[in-house]
Amino acid sequence: MSDDKSGDERKDELTRRAALSLAAAVAAFGAAMGMRPSTAIAAQDEHEHRHEHEHRHEHEHRHEHEHRHEHEREHRRRHEHEH
């Protein structure tokens, strides 16, 4: 009975085995291309940092743009109220 595995356990084992095989294949391909693991990790970190920076800059720019429009609307309201 201990040799019998449920379908889920066999599926999990195959998934882990497939993941390890894929990781080994990717590592072998990277090595064939002359890329060291540390280089790949640094490149990924740089990409994520750049993406995060661009996203933050876009958010700040949009906020600044909205703030400027709100200021202009307030200025127009005051001007219309005075005249």
mmCIF file of the N, C-alpha and C atoms, coordinates in Angstrom:
data_MODEL
# 
_entry.id   MODEL 
# 
loop_
_atom_site.group_PDB 
_atom_site.id 
_atom_site.type_symbol 
_atom_site.label_atom_id 
_atom_site.label_alt_id 
_atom_site.label_comp_id 
_atom_site.label_asym_id 
_atom_site.label_entity_id 
_atom_site.label_seq_id 
_atom_site.pdbx_PDB_ins_code 
_atom_site.Cartn_x 
_atom_site.Cartn_y 
_atom_site.Cartn_z 
_atom_site.occupancy 
_atom_site.B_iso_or_equiv 
_atom_site.pdbx_formal_charge 
_atom_site.auth_seq_id 
_atom_site.auth_comp_id 
_atom_site.auth_asym_id 
_atom_site.auth_atom_id 
_atom_site.pdbx_PDB_model_num 
ATOM 1   N N  . MET A 1 1  ? 0.816   -1.198 0.000   1.00 0.00 ? 1  MET A N  1 
ATOM 2   C CA . MET A 1 1  ? 0.000   0.000  0.000   1.00 0.00 ? 1  MET A CA 1 
ATOM 3   C C  . MET A 1 1  ? 0.856   1.257  0.000   1.00 0.00 ? 1  MET A C  1 
ATOM 4   N N  . SER A 1 2  ? 2.036   1.193  0.604   1.00 0.00 ? 2  SER A N  1 
ATOM 5   C CA . SER A 1 2  ? 2.895   2.355  0.626   1.00 0.00 ? 2  SER A CA 1 
ATOM 6   C C  . SER A 1 2  ? 3.463   2.664  -0.760  1.00 0.00 ? 2  SER A C  1 
ATOM 7   N N  . ASP A 1 3  ? 3.491   1.649  -1.647  1.00 0.00 ? 3  ASP A N  1 
ATOM 8   C CA . ASP A 1 3  ? 3.969   1.877  -3.011  1.00 0.00 ? 3  ASP A CA 1 
ATOM 9   C C  . ASP A 1 3  ? 2.937   2.569  -3.879  1.00 0.00 ? 3  ASP A C  1 
ATOM 10  N N  . ASP A 1 4  ? 1.669   2.488  -3.488  1.00 0.00 ? 4  ASP A N  1 
ATOM 11  C CA . ASP A 1 4  ? 0.603   3.120  -4.256  1.00 0.00 ? 4  ASP A CA 1 
ATOM 12  C C  . ASP A 1 4  ? 0.607   4.619  -3.977  1.00 0.00 ? 4  ASP A C  1 
ATOM 13  N N  . LYS A 1 5  ? 0.658   5.371  -5.038  1.00 0.00 ? 5  LYS A N  1 
ATOM 14  C CA . LYS A 1 5  ? 0.610   6.828  -4.892  1.00 0.00 ? 5  LYS A CA 1 
ATOM 15  C C  . LYS A 1 5  ? -0.681  7.316  -5.513  1.00 0.00 ? 5  LYS A C  1 
ATOM 16  N N  . SER A 1 6  ? -1.243  8.334  -4.925  1.00 0.00 ? 6  SER A N  1 
ATOM 17  C CA . SER A 1 6  ? -2.456  8.894  -5.506  1.00 0.00 ? 6  SER A CA 1 
ATOM 18  C C  . SER A 1 6  ? -2.096  9.625  -6.785  1.00 0.00 ? 6  SER A C  1 
ATOM 19  N N  . GLY A 1 7  ? -3.095  9.916  -7.576  1.00 0.00 ? 7  GLY A N  1 
ATOM 20  C CA . GLY A 1 7  ? -2.876  10.629 -8.835  1.00 0.00 ? 7  GLY A CA 1 
ATOM 21  C C  . GLY A 1 7  ? -2.237  11.987 -8.620  1.00 0.00 ? 7  GLY A C  1 
ATOM 22  N N  . ASP A 1 8  ? -2.660  12.688 -7.564  1.00 0.00 ? 8  ASP A N  1 
ATOM 23  C CA . ASP A 1 8  ? -2.103  14.013 -7.275  1.00 0.00 ? 8  ASP A CA 1 
ATOM 24  C C  . ASP A 1 8  ? -0.627  13.929 -6.914  1.00 0.00 ? 8  ASP A C  1 
ATOM 25  N N  . GLU A 1 9  ? -0.253  12.925 -6.123  1.00 0.00 ? 9  GLU A N  1 
ATOM 26  C CA . GLU A 1 9  ? 1.153   12.777 -5.747  1.00 0.00 ? 9  GLU A CA 1 
ATOM 27  C C  . GLU A 1 9  ? 2.012   12.484 -6.967  1.00 0.00 ? 9  GLU A C  1 
ATOM 28  N N  . ARG A 1 10 ? 1.528   11.612 -7.863  1.00 0.00 ? 10 ARG A N  1 
ATOM 29  C CA . ARG A 1 10 ? 2.287   11.305 -9.081  1.00 0.00 ? 10 ARG A CA 1 
ATOM 30  C C  . ARG A 1 10 ? 2.393   12.549 -9.967  1.00 0.00 ? 10 ARG A C  1 
ATOM 31  N N  . LYS A 1 11 ? 1.311   13.301 -10.025 1.00 0.00 ? 11 LYS A N  1 
ATOM 32  C CA . LYS A 1 11 ? 1.298   14.523 -10.839 1.00 0.00 ? 11 LYS A CA 1 
ATOM 33  C C  . LYS A 1 11 ? 2.297   15.548 -10.290 1.00 0.00 ? 11 LYS A C  1 
ATOM 34  N N  . ASP A 1 12 ? 2.318   15.711 -8.955  1.00 0.00 ? 12 ASP A N  1 
ATOM 35  C CA . ASP A 1 12 ? 3.264   16.632 -8.325  1.00 0.00 ? 12 ASP A CA 1 
ATOM 36  C C  . ASP A 1 12 ? 4.707   16.210 -8.596  1.00 0.00 ? 12 ASP A C  1 
ATOM 37  N N  . GLU A 1 13 ? 4.953   14.891 -8.496  1.00 0.00 ? 13 GLU A N  1 
ATOM 38  C CA . GLU A 1 13 ? 6.298   14.384 -8.737  1.00 0.00 ? 13 GLU A CA 1 
ATOM 39  C C  . GLU A 1 13 ? 6.727   14.640 -10.180 1.00 0.00 ? 13 GLU A C  1 
ATOM 40  N N  . LEU A 1 14 ? 5.810   14.438 -11.123 1.00 0.00 ? 14 LEU A N  1 
ATOM 41  C CA . LEU A 1 14 ? 6.123   14.697 -12.528 1.00 0.00 ? 14 LEU A CA 1 
ATOM 42  C C  . LEU A 1 14 ? 6.339   16.191 -12.774 1.00 0.00 ? 14 LEU A C  1 
ATOM 43  N N  . THR A 1 15 ? 5.550   17.015 -12.111 1.00 0.00 ? 15 THR A N  1 
ATOM 44  C CA . THR A 1 15 ? 5.700   18.460 -12.263 1.00 0.00 ? 15 THR A CA 1 
ATOM 45  C C  . THR A 1 15 ? 7.058   18.913 -11.736 1.00 0.00 ? 15 THR A C  1 
ATOM 46  N N  . ARG A 1 16 ? 7.469   18.396 -10.577 1.00 0.00 ? 16 ARG A N  1 
ATOM 47  C CA . ARG A 1 16 ? 8.782   18.747 -10.037 1.00 0.00 ? 16 ARG A CA 1 
ATOM 48  C C  . ARG A 1 16 ? 9.884   18.258 -10.959 1.00 0.00 ? 16 ARG A C  1 
ATOM 49  N N  . ARG A 1 17 ? 9.730   17.038 -11.463 1.00 0.00 ? 17 ARG A N  1 
ATOM 50  C CA . ARG A 1 17 ? 10.733  16.466 -12.352 1.00 0.00 ? 17 ARG A CA 1 
ATOM 51  C C  . ARG A 1 17 ? 10.832  17.300 -13.636 1.00 0.00 ? 17 ARG A C  1 
ATOM 52  N N  . ALA A 1 18 ? 9.687   17.698 -14.169 1.00 0.00 ? 18 ALA A N  1 
ATOM 53  C CA . ALA A 1 18 ? 9.680   18.519 -15.381 1.00 0.00 ? 18 ALA A CA 1 
ATOM 54  C C  . ALA A 1 18 ? 10.323  19.884 -15.119 1.00 0.00 ? 18 ALA A C  1 
ATOM 55  N N  . ALA A 1 19 ? 10.034  20.452 -13.960 1.00 0.00 ? 19 ALA A N  1 
ATOM 56  C CA . ALA A 1 19 ? 10.607  21.758 -13.620 1.00 0.00 ? 19 ALA A CA 1 
ATOM 57  C C  . ALA A 1 19 ? 12.125  21.669 -13.493 1.00 0.00 ? 19 ALA A C  1 
ATOM 58  N N  . LEU A 1 20 ? 12.608  20.601 -12.867 1.00 0.00 ? 20 LEU A N  1 
ATOM 59  C CA . LEU A 1 20 ? 14.053  20.430 -12.732 1.00 0.00 ? 20 LEU A CA 1 
ATOM 60  C C  . LEU A 1 20 ? 14.713  20.216 -14.096 1.00 0.00 ? 20 LEU A C  1 
ATOM 61  N N  . SER A 1 21 ? 14.053  19.435 -14.955 1.00 0.00 ? 21 SER A N  1 
ATOM 62  C CA . SER A 1 21 ? 14.587  19.218 -16.304 1.00 0.00 ? 21 SER A CA 1 
ATOM 63  C C  . SER A 1 21 ? 14.639  20.526 -17.084 1.00 0.00 ? 21 SER A C  1 
ATOM 64  N N  . LEU A 1 22 ? 13.589  21.325 -16.962 1.00 0.00 ? 22 LEU A N  1 
ATOM 65  C CA . LEU A 1 22 ? 13.554  22.612 -17.656 1.00 0.00 ? 22 LEU A CA 1 
ATOM 66  C C  . LEU A 1 22 ? 14.634  23.541 -17.123 1.00 0.00 ? 22 LEU A C  1 
ATOM 67  N N  . ALA A 1 23 ? 14.795  23.580 -15.812 1.00 0.00 ? 23 ALA A N  1 
ATOM 68  C CA . ALA A 1 23 ? 15.831  24.431 -15.219 1.00 0.00 ? 23 ALA A CA 1 
ATOM 69  C C  . ALA A 1 23 ? 17.217  24.008 -15.692 1.00 0.00 ? 23 ALA A C  1 
ATOM 70  N N  . ALA A 1 24 ? 17.449  22.698 -15.770 1.00 0.00 ? 24 ALA A N  1 
ATOM 71  C CA . ALA A 1 24 ? 18.743  22.208 -16.251 1.00 0.00 ? 24 ALA A CA 1 
ATOM 72  C C  . ALA A 1 24 ? 18.959  22.576 -17.712 1.00 0.00 ? 24 ALA A C  1 
ATOM 73  N N  . ALA A 1 25 ? 17.900  22.475 -18.514 1.00 0.00 ? 25 ALA A N  1 
ATOM 74  C CA . ALA A 1 25 ? 18.011  22.829 -19.929 1.00 0.00 ? 25 ALA A CA 1 
ATOM 75  C C  . ALA A 1 25 ? 18.297  24.316 -20.109 1.00 0.00 ? 25 ALA A C  1 
ATOM 76  N N  . VAL A 1 26 ? 17.631  25.143 -19.333 1.00 0.00 ? 26 VAL A N  1 
ATOM 77  C CA . VAL A 1 26 ? 17.851  26.593 -19.417 1.00 0.00 ? 26 VAL A CA 1 
ATOM 78  C C  . VAL A 1 26 ? 19.276  26.934 -18.989 1.00 0.00 ? 26 VAL A C  1 
ATOM 79  N N  . ALA A 1 27 ? 19.746  26.294 -17.924 1.00 0.00 ? 27 ALA A N  1 
ATOM 80  C CA . ALA A 1 27 ? 21.113  26.539 -17.461 1.00 0.00 ? 27 ALA A CA 1 
ATOM 81  C C  . ALA A 1 27 ? 22.129  26.109 -18.513 1.00 0.00 ? 27 ALA A C  1 
ATOM 82  N N  . ALA A 1 28 ? 21.881  24.959 -19.147 1.00 0.00 ? 28 ALA A N  1 
ATOM 83  C CA . ALA A 1 28 ? 22.788  24.484 -20.192 1.00 0.00 ? 28 ALA A CA 1 
ATOM 84  C C  . ALA A 1 28 ? 22.784  25.441 -21.382 1.00 0.00 ? 28 ALA A C  1 
ATOM 85  N N  . PHE A 1 29 ? 21.617  25.923 -21.760 1.00 0.00 ? 29 PHE A N  1 
ATOM 86  C CA . PHE A 1 29 ? 21.529  26.868 -22.872 1.00 0.00 ? 29 PHE A CA 1 
ATOM 87  C C  . PHE A 1 29 ? 22.261  28.159 -22.531 1.00 0.00 ? 29 PHE A C  1 
ATOM 88  N N  . GLY A 1 30 ? 22.056  28.653 -21.313 1.00 0.00 ? 30 GLY A N  1 
ATOM 89  C CA . GLY A 1 30 ? 22.752  29.867 -20.884 1.00 0.00 ? 30 GLY A CA 1 
ATOM 90  C C  . GLY A 1 30 ? 24.256  29.681 -20.901 1.00 0.00 ? 30 GLY A C  1 
ATOM 91  N N  . ALA A 1 31 ? 24.716  28.525 -20.444 1.00 0.00 ? 31 ALA A N  1 
ATOM 92  C CA . ALA A 1 31 ? 26.156  28.249 -20.452 1.00 0.00 ? 31 ALA A CA 1 
ATOM 93  C C  . ALA A 1 31 ? 26.675  28.191 -21.884 1.00 0.00 ? 31 ALA A C  1 
ATOM 94  N N  . ALA A 1 32 ? 25.895  27.597 -22.781 1.00 0.00 ? 32 ALA A N  1 
ATOM 95  C CA . ALA A 1 32 ? 26.305  27.515 -24.189 1.00 0.00 ? 32 ALA A CA 1 
ATOM 96  C C  . ALA A 1 32 ? 26.393  28.905 -24.814 1.00 0.00 ? 32 ALA A C  1 
ATOM 97  N N  . MET A 1 33 ? 25.568  29.809 -24.340 1.00 0.00 ? 33 MET A N  1 
ATOM 98  C CA . MET A 1 33 ? 25.576  31.184 -24.861 1.00 0.00 ? 33 MET A CA 1 
ATOM 99  C C  . MET A 1 33 ? 26.639  32.036 -24.167 1.00 0.00 ? 33 MET A C  1 
ATOM 100 N N  . GLY A 1 34 ? 27.350  31.445 -23.205 1.00 0.00 ? 34 GLY A N  1 
ATOM 101 C CA . GLY A 1 34 ? 28.414  32.163 -22.521 1.00 0.00 ? 34 GLY A CA 1 
ATOM 102 C C  . GLY A 1 34 ? 27.936  33.011 -21.364 1.00 0.00 ? 34 GLY A C  1 
ATOM 103 N N  . MET A 1 35 ? 26.753  32.721 -20.884 1.00 0.00 ? 35 MET A N  1 
ATOM 104 C CA . MET A 1 35 ? 26.192  33.511 -19.804 1.00 0.00 ? 35 MET A CA 1 
ATOM 105 C C  . MET A 1 35 ? 26.357  32.769 -18.488 1.00 0.00 ? 35 MET A C  1 
ATOM 106 N N  . ARG A 1 36 ? 26.913  33.422 -17.517 1.00 0.00 ? 36 ARG A N  1 
ATOM 107 C CA . ARG A 1 36 ? 27.036  32.835 -16.192 1.00 0.00 ? 36 ARG A CA 1 
ATOM 108 C C  . ARG A 1 36 ? 25.768  33.125 -15.407 1.00 0.00 ? 36 ARG A C  1 
ATOM 109 N N  . PRO A 1 37 ? 25.420  32.278 -14.437 1.00 0.00 ? 37 PRO A N  1 
ATOM 110 C CA . PRO A 1 37 ? 24.207  32.521 -13.646 1.00 0.00 ? 37 PRO A CA 1 
ATOM 111 C C  . PRO A 1 37 ? 24.193  33.907 -12.999 1.00 0.00 ? 37 PRO A C  1 
ATOM 112 N N  . SER A 1 38 ? 25.322  34.362 -12.495 1.00 0.00 ? 38 SER A N  1 
ATOM 113 C CA . SER A 1 38 ? 25.348  35.672 -11.847 1.00 0.00 ? 38 SER A CA 1 
ATOM 114 C C  . SER A 1 38 ? 25.036  36.781 -12.851 1.00 0.00 ? 38 SER A C  1 
ATOM 115 N N  . THR A 1 39 ? 25.469  36.605 -14.100 1.00 0.00 ? 39 THR A N  1 
ATOM 116 C CA . THR A 1 39 ? 25.175  37.583 -15.145 1.00 0.00 ? 39 THR A CA 1 
ATOM 117 C C  . THR A 1 39 ? 23.687  37.620 -15.431 1.00 0.00 ? 39 THR A C  1 
ATOM 118 N N  . ALA A 1 40 ? 23.081  36.447 -15.511 1.00 0.00 ? 40 ALA A N  1 
ATOM 119 C CA . ALA A 1 40 ? 21.648  36.371 -15.785 1.00 0.00 ? 40 ALA A CA 1 
ATOM 120 C C  . ALA A 1 40 ? 20.846  37.011 -14.660 1.00 0.00 ? 40 ALA A C  1 
ATOM 121 N N  . ILE A 1 41 ? 21.241  36.749 -13.428 1.00 0.00 ? 41 ILE A N  1 
ATOM 122 C CA . ILE A 1 41 ? 20.533  37.325 -12.282 1.00 0.00 ? 41 ILE A CA 1 
ATOM 123 C C  . ILE A 1 41 ? 20.694  38.836 -12.274 1.00 0.00 ? 41 ILE A C  1 
ATOM 124 N N  . ALA A 1 42 ? 21.891  39.318 -12.539 1.00 0.00 ? 42 ALA A N  1 
ATOM 125 C CA . ALA A 1 42 ? 22.124  40.769 -12.574 1.00 0.00 ? 42 ALA A CA 1 
ATOM 126 C C  . ALA A 1 42 ? 21.305  41.417 -13.679 1.00 0.00 ? 42 ALA A C  1 
ATOM 127 N N  . ALA A 1 43 ? 21.220  40.768 -14.836 1.00 0.00 ? 43 ALA A N  1 
ATOM 128 C CA . ALA A 1 43 ? 20.438  41.313 -15.949 1.00 0.00 ? 43 ALA A CA 1 
ATOM 129 C C  . ALA A 1 43 ? 18.960  41.376 -15.582 1.00 0.00 ? 43 ALA A C  1 
ATOM 130 N N  . GLN A 1 44 ? 18.452  40.338 -14.928 1.00 0.00 ? 44 GLN A N  1 
ATOM 131 C CA . GLN A 1 44 ? 17.052  40.324 -14.504 1.00 0.00 ? 44 GLN A CA 1 
ATOM 132 C C  . GLN A 1 44 ? 16.792  41.413 -13.478 1.00 0.00 ? 44 GLN A C  1 
ATOM 133 N N  . ASP A 1 45 ? 17.681  41.565 -12.509 1.00 0.00 ? 45 ASP A N  1 
ATOM 134 C CA . ASP A 1 45 ? 17.527  42.613 -11.501 1.00 0.00 ? 45 ASP A CA 1 
ATOM 135 C C  . ASP A 1 45 ? 17.530  43.992 -12.135 1.00 0.00 ? 45 ASP A C  1 
ATOM 136 N N  . GLU A 1 46 ? 18.423  44.204 -13.101 1.00 0.00 ? 46 GLU A N  1 
ATOM 137 C CA . GLU A 1 46 ? 18.491  45.500 -13.787 1.00 0.00 ? 46 GLU A CA 1 
ATOM 138 C C  . GLU A 1 46 ? 17.193  45.772 -14.536 1.00 0.00 ? 46 GLU A C  1 
ATOM 139 N N  . HIS A 1 47 ? 16.668  44.750 -15.216 1.00 0.00 ? 47 HIS A N  1 
ATOM 140 C CA . HIS A 1 47 ? 15.420  44.908 -15.967 1.00 0.00 ? 47 HIS A CA 1 
ATOM 141 C C  . HIS A 1 47 ? 14.276  45.266 -15.015 1.00 0.00 ? 47 HIS A C  1 
ATOM 142 N N  . GLU A 1 48 ? 14.173  44.548 -13.890 1.00 0.00 ? 48 GLU A N  1 
ATOM 143 C CA . GLU A 1 48 ? 13.104  44.825 -12.936 1.00 0.00 ? 48 GLU A CA 1 
ATOM 144 C C  . GLU A 1 48 ? 13.245  46.210 -12.334 1.00 0.00 ? 48 GLU A C  1 
ATOM 145 N N  . HIS A 1 49 ? 14.462  46.615 -12.025 1.00 0.00 ? 49 HIS A N  1 
ATOM 146 C CA . HIS A 1 49 ? 14.687  47.948 -11.454 1.00 0.00 ? 49 HIS A CA 1 
ATOM 147 C C  . HIS A 1 49 ? 14.289  49.025 -12.455 1.00 0.00 ? 49 HIS A C  1 
ATOM 148 N N  . ARG A 1 50 ? 14.690  48.846 -13.719 1.00 0.00 ? 50 ARG A N  1 
ATOM 149 C CA . ARG A 1 50 ? 14.360  49.828 -14.748 1.00 0.00 ? 50 ARG A CA 1 
ATOM 150 C C  . ARG A 1 50 ? 12.843  49.923 -14.924 1.00 0.00 ? 50 ARG A C  1 
ATOM 151 N N  . HIS A 1 51 ? 12.161  48.764 -14.960 1.00 0.00 ? 51 HIS A N  1 
ATOM 152 C CA . HIS A 1 51 ? 10.709  48.753 -15.120 1.00 0.00 ? 51 HIS A CA 1 
ATOM 153 C C  . HIS A 1 51 ? 10.033  49.462 -13.949 1.00 0.00 ? 51 HIS A C  1 
ATOM 154 N N  . GLU A 1 52 ? 10.502  49.180 -12.725 1.00 0.00 ? 52 GLU A N  1 
ATOM 155 C CA . GLU A 1 52 ? 9.937   49.820 -11.537 1.00 0.00 ? 52 GLU A CA 1 
ATOM 156 C C  . GLU A 1 52 ? 10.154  51.329 -11.592 1.00 0.00 ? 52 GLU A C  1 
ATOM 157 N N  . HIS A 1 53 ? 11.342  51.767 -12.004 1.00 0.00 ? 53 HIS A N  1 
ATOM 158 C CA . HIS A 1 53 ? 11.656  53.191 -12.092 1.00 0.00 ? 53 HIS A CA 1 
ATOM 159 C C  . HIS A 1 53 ? 10.754  53.873 -13.124 1.00 0.00 ? 53 HIS A C  1 
ATOM 160 N N  . GLU A 1 54 ? 10.576  53.238 -14.296 1.00 0.00 ? 54 GLU A N  1 
ATOM 161 C CA . GLU A 1 54 ? 9.725   53.820 -15.330 1.00 0.00 ? 54 GLU A CA 1 
ATOM 162 C C  . GLU A 1 54 ? 8.287   53.936 -14.855 1.00 0.00 ? 54 GLU A C  1 
ATOM 163 N N  . HIS A 1 55 ? 7.816   52.898 -14.160 1.00 0.00 ? 55 HIS A N  1 
ATOM 164 C CA . HIS A 1 55 ? 6.443   52.916 -13.655 1.00 0.00 ? 55 HIS A CA 1 
ATOM 165 C C  . HIS A 1 55 ? 6.271   54.041 -12.638 1.00 0.00 ? 55 HIS A C  1 
ATOM 166 N N  . ARG A 1 56 ? 7.229   54.188 -11.731 1.00 0.00 ? 56 ARG A N  1 
ATOM 167 C CA . ARG A 1 56 ? 7.154   55.238 -10.713 1.00 0.00 ? 56 ARG A CA 1 
ATOM 168 C C  . ARG A 1 56 ? 7.178   56.615 -11.378 1.00 0.00 ? 56 ARG A C  1 
ATOM 169 N N  . HIS A 1 57 ? 8.056   56.798 -12.370 1.00 0.00 ? 57 HIS A N  1 
ATOM 170 C CA . HIS A 1 57 ? 8.160   58.079 -13.065 1.00 0.00 ? 57 HIS A CA 1 
ATOM 171 C C  . HIS A 1 57 ? 6.848   58.405 -13.776 1.00 0.00 ? 57 HIS A C  1 
ATOM 172 N N  . GLU A 1 58 ? 6.254   57.407 -14.418 1.00 0.00 ? 58 GLU A N  1 
ATOM 173 C CA . GLU A 1 58 ? 4.981   57.612 -15.108 1.00 0.00 ? 58 GLU A CA 1 
ATOM 174 C C  . GLU A 1 58 ? 3.897   58.020 -14.119 1.00 0.00 ? 58 GLU A C  1 
ATOM 175 N N  . HIS A 1 59 ? 3.850   57.365 -12.967 1.00 0.00 ? 59 HIS A N  1 
ATOM 176 C CA . HIS A 1 59 ? 2.865   57.695 -11.940 1.00 0.00 ? 59 HIS A CA 1 
ATOM 177 C C  . HIS A 1 59 ? 3.056   59.124 -11.436 1.00 0.00 ? 59 HIS A C  1 
ATOM 178 N N  . GLU A 1 60 ? 4.299   59.512 -11.171 1.00 0.00 ? 60 GLU A N  1 
ATOM 179 C CA . GLU A 1 60 ? 4.586   60.866 -10.687 1.00 0.00 ? 60 GLU A CA 1 
ATOM 180 C C  . GLU A 1 60 ? 4.213   61.907 -11.732 1.00 0.00 ? 60 GLU A C  1 
ATOM 181 N N  . HIS A 1 61 ? 4.506   61.610 -12.989 1.00 0.00 ? 61 HIS A N  1 
ATOM 182 C CA . HIS A 1 61 ? 4.185   62.551 -14.062 1.00 0.00 ? 61 HIS A CA 1 
ATOM 183 C C  . HIS A 1 61 ? 2.674   62.734 -14.170 1.00 0.00 ? 61 HIS A C  1 
ATOM 184 N N  . ARG A 1 62 ? 1.931   61.622 -14.093 1.00 0.00 ? 62 ARG A N  1 
ATOM 185 C CA . ARG A 1 62 ? 0.466   61.701 -14.187 1.00 0.00 ? 62 ARG A CA 1 
ATOM 186 C C  . ARG A 1 62 ? -0.081  62.498 -13.010 1.00 0.00 ? 62 ARG A C  1 
ATOM 187 N N  . HIS A 1 63 ? 0.454   62.266 -11.817 1.00 0.00 ? 63 HIS A N  1 
ATOM 188 C CA . HIS A 1 63 ? -0.001  62.992 -10.632 1.00 0.00 ? 63 HIS A CA 1 
ATOM 189 C C  . HIS A 1 63 ? 0.280   64.489 -10.783 1.00 0.00 ? 63 HIS A C  1 
ATOM 190 N N  . GLU A 1 64 ? 1.454   64.828 -11.273 1.00 0.00 ? 64 GLU A N  1 
ATOM 191 C CA . GLU A 1 64 ? 1.817   66.232 -11.475 1.00 0.00 ? 64 GLU A CA 1 
ATOM 192 C C  . GLU A 1 64 ? 0.884   66.885 -12.490 1.00 0.00 ? 64 GLU A C  1 
ATOM 193 N N  . HIS A 1 65 ? 0.575   66.166 -13.555 1.00 0.00 ? 65 HIS A N  1 
ATOM 194 C CA . HIS A 1 65 ? -0.306  66.668 -14.606 1.00 0.00 ? 65 HIS A CA 1 
ATOM 195 C C  . HIS A 1 65 ? -1.704  66.934 -14.032 1.00 0.00 ? 65 HIS A C  1 
ATOM 196 N N  . GLU A 1 66 ? -2.234  65.989 -13.245 1.00 0.00 ? 66 GLU A N  1 
ATOM 197 C CA . GLU A 1 66 ? -3.554  66.163 -12.634 1.00 0.00 ? 66 GLU A CA 1 
ATOM 198 C C  . GLU A 1 66 ? -3.550  67.338 -11.661 1.00 0.00 ? 66 GLU A C  1 
ATOM 199 N N  . HIS A 1 67 ? -2.495  67.475 -10.897 1.00 0.00 ? 67 HIS A N  1 
ATOM 200 C CA . HIS A 1 67 ? -2.390  68.575 -9.939  1.00 0.00 ? 67 HIS A CA 1 
ATOM 201 C C  . HIS A 1 67 ? -2.385  69.921 -10.668 1.00 0.00 ? 67 HIS A C  1 
ATOM 202 N N  . ARG A 1 68 ? -1.659  69.993 -11.777 1.00 0.00 ? 68 ARG A N  1 
ATOM 203 C CA . ARG A 1 68 ? -1.591  71.238 -12.547 1.00 0.00 ? 68 ARG A CA 1 
ATOM 204 C C  . ARG A 1 68 ? -2.975  71.612 -13.084 1.00 0.00 ? 68 ARG A C  1 
ATOM 205 N N  . HIS A 1 69 ? -3.714  70.616 -13.611 1.00 0.00 ? 69 HIS A N  1 
ATOM 206 C CA . HIS A 1 69 ? -5.053  70.897 -14.123 1.00 0.00 ? 69 HIS A CA 1 
ATOM 207 C C  . HIS A 1 69 ? -6.000  71.341 -13.017 1.00 0.00 ? 69 HIS A C  1 
ATOM 208 N N  . GLU A 1 70 ? -5.890  70.738 -11.857 1.00 0.00 ? 70 GLU A N  1 
ATOM 209 C CA . GLU A 1 70 ? -6.723  71.138 -10.731 1.00 0.00 ? 70 GLU A CA 1 
ATOM 210 C C  . GLU A 1 70 ? -6.404  72.581 -10.346 1.00 0.00 ? 70 GLU A C  1 
ATOM 211 N N  . HIS A 1 71 ? -5.136  72.941 -10.345 1.00 0.00 ? 71 HIS A N  1 
ATOM 212 C CA . HIS A 1 71 ? -4.722  74.310 -10.028 1.00 0.00 ? 71 HIS A CA 1 
ATOM 213 C C  . HIS A 1 71 ? -5.296  75.294 -11.059 1.00 0.00 ? 71 HIS A C  1 
ATOM 214 N N  . GLU A 1 72 ? -5.247  74.924 -12.332 1.00 0.00 ? 72 GLU A N  1 
ATOM 215 C CA . GLU A 1 72 ? -5.789  75.803 -13.381 1.00 0.00 ? 72 GLU A CA 1 
ATOM 216 C C  . GLU A 1 72 ? -7.298  75.967 -13.234 1.00 0.00 ? 72 GLU A C  1 
ATOM 217 N N  . ARG A 1 73 ? -8.013  74.890 -12.906 1.00 0.00 ? 73 ARG A N  1 
ATOM 218 C CA . ARG A 1 73 ? -9.466  74.988 -12.712 1.00 0.00 ? 73 ARG A CA 1 
ATOM 219 C C  . ARG A 1 73 ? -9.789  75.908 -11.533 1.00 0.00 ? 73 ARG A C  1 
ATOM 220 N N  . GLU A 1 74 ? -9.035  75.761 -10.460 1.00 0.00 ? 74 GLU A N  1 
ATOM 221 C CA . GLU A 1 74 ? -9.250  76.606 -9.288  1.00 0.00 ? 74 GLU A CA 1 
ATOM 222 C C  . GLU A 1 74 ? -8.984  78.072 -9.630  1.00 0.00 ? 74 GLU A C  1 
ATOM 223 N N  . HIS A 1 75 ? -7.941  78.318 -10.400 1.00 0.00 ? 75 HIS A N  1 
ATOM 224 C CA . HIS A 1 75 ? -7.614  79.683 -10.814 1.00 0.00 ? 75 HIS A CA 1 
ATOM 225 C C  . HIS A 1 75 ? -8.763  80.270 -11.648 1.00 0.00 ? 75 HIS A C  1 
ATOM 226 N N  . ARG A 1 76 ? -9.303  79.486 -12.593 1.00 0.00 ? 76 ARG A N  1 
ATOM 227 C CA . ARG A 1 76 ? -10.424 79.960 -13.417 1.00 0.00 ? 76 ARG A CA 1 
ATOM 228 C C  . ARG A 1 76 ? -11.653 80.255 -12.566 1.00 0.00 ? 76 ARG A C  1 
ATOM 229 N N  . ARG A 1 77 ? -11.948 79.377 -11.601 1.00 0.00 ? 77 ARG A N  1 
ATOM 230 C CA . ARG A 1 77 ? -13.104 79.603 -10.726 1.00 0.00 ? 77 ARG A CA 1 
ATOM 231 C C  . ARG A 1 77 ? -12.960 80.912 -9.955  1.00 0.00 ? 77 ARG A C  1 
ATOM 232 N N  . ARG A 1 78 ? -11.778 81.145 -9.426  1.00 0.00 ? 78 ARG A N  1 
ATOM 233 C CA . ARG A 1 78 ? -11.549 82.383 -8.678  1.00 0.00 ? 78 ARG A CA 1 
ATOM 234 C C  . ARG A 1 78 ? -11.693 83.598 -9.590  1.00 0.00 ? 78 ARG A C  1 
ATOM 235 N N  . HIS A 1 79 ? -11.150 83.496 -10.780 1.00 0.00 ? 79 HIS A N  1 
ATOM 236 C CA . HIS A 1 79 ? -11.200 84.602 -11.735 1.00 0.00 ? 79 HIS A CA 1 
ATOM 237 C C  . HIS A 1 79 ? -12.651 84.894 -12.140 1.00 0.00 ? 79 HIS A C  1 
ATOM 238 N N  . GLU A 1 80 ? -13.435 83.837 -12.392 1.00 0.00 ? 80 GLU A N  1 
ATOM 239 C CA . GLU A 1 80 ? -14.828 84.023 -12.769 1.00 0.00 ? 80 GLU A CA 1 
ATOM 240 C C  . GLU A 1 80 ? -15.637 84.602 -11.608 1.00 0.00 ? 80 GLU A C  1 
ATOM 241 N N  . HIS A 1 81 ? -15.306 84.179 -10.410 1.00 0.00 ? 81 HIS A N  1 
ATOM 242 C CA . HIS A 1 81 ? -16.023 84.658 -9.234  1.00 0.00 ? 81 HIS A CA 1 
ATOM 243 C C  . HIS A 1 81 ? -15.743 86.130 -8.986  1.00 0.00 ? 81 HIS A C  1 
ATOM 244 N N  . GLU A 1 82 ? -14.533 86.582 -9.266  1.00 0.00 ? 82 GLU A N  1 
ATOM 245 C CA . GLU A 1 82 ? -14.154 87.972 -9.041  1.00 0.00 ? 82 GLU A CA 1 
ATOM 246 C C  . GLU A 1 82 ? -14.795 88.906 -10.061 1.00 0.00 ? 82 GLU A C  1 
ATOM 247 N N  . HIS A 1 83 ? -15.096 88.389 -11.234 1.00 0.00 ? 83 HIS A N  1 
ATOM 248 C CA . HIS A 1 83 ? -15.647 89.269 -12.287 1.00 0.00 ? 83 HIS A CA 1 
ATOM 249 C C  . HIS A 1 83 ? -17.072 89.038 -12.502 1.00 0.00 ? 83 HIS A C  1 
# 
